[in-house]
Amino acid sequence: MAREYDRAIAEGVLPPVIVVFPNGGRRVEYRDWPDQNVPSETMIMDELMPLVDREYRTIDDRKARGIEGMSMGGNGCLAFFLAFRHPEKFISVVAYAGLYRPLPTDGRLFPGIRPEQQAWIEKLRSGTRPGTICFGWRSGQHGPPGRHADPHHLRLDGRGALEDGEVLHAFLQRLAIPHEYEMLLGVPHNQKMYYERAGFHGFAHHARAFAMQ
């Protein structure tokens, strides 16, 4: 990913940016909740971001800050969840291959994964309500984008085998929330391959959001 950012900057698609890769911990879903040992949302928003603004030559303003992620980092946990929870912090959101609905109960996510991963999925699923778009998996963290959604510049990159991107795309259309959407067919759940297939689309999305401010 760092090489792709460098290439986008070198080719003039993206202005010079500082990219931060937060490590919130294993299976944290990137937000605070009672059963989690690491309060990742607090760490990222209250500790990491102020540290970066102190130590680097940043523009400490939402108009110059975007958030991006894939899978757990793209869904209702990191990119979308934090952007809608903290609309004063981010102007642009890009999400790849996220899950935005309650986890399925039919076990279709289980084939090929280890028992401890199955147990984690069951734990997450137990805290969701059926029939909702989820921005955070646990109780009290569900619901659609609120009144702060419009100022965000939103982009979804979906995967053919995971229909959640298509569902969220339709959901945002019903709410008349402007966004970009691209379905990347034939791409496995692999971050490197997502960036190779999407090319500079995500970077260009951020660049347009920054330029409009």
Buried (B, 14 or more C-beta within 10 A) or exposed (E): EEEBBEEBBEEEBBEEBBEEEBEBBEBBBBBBBEEBEBBBBEBBBEEBBEEBBEEEEBEEEBEBBBBBBBBBBBBBBBBBBBBBBBBEBBBBBBBBBBBBBBBEEEEEBBEEEEEEEBEBBEBBBEBBEEEBBBBBBBEEBBBBBEEEBBEBBBBBBBBEEBEBBBBBBEBBEEEEBEBBBBBBEEBEEEBEEBBEBBEBBBBBBBBEBBEEE
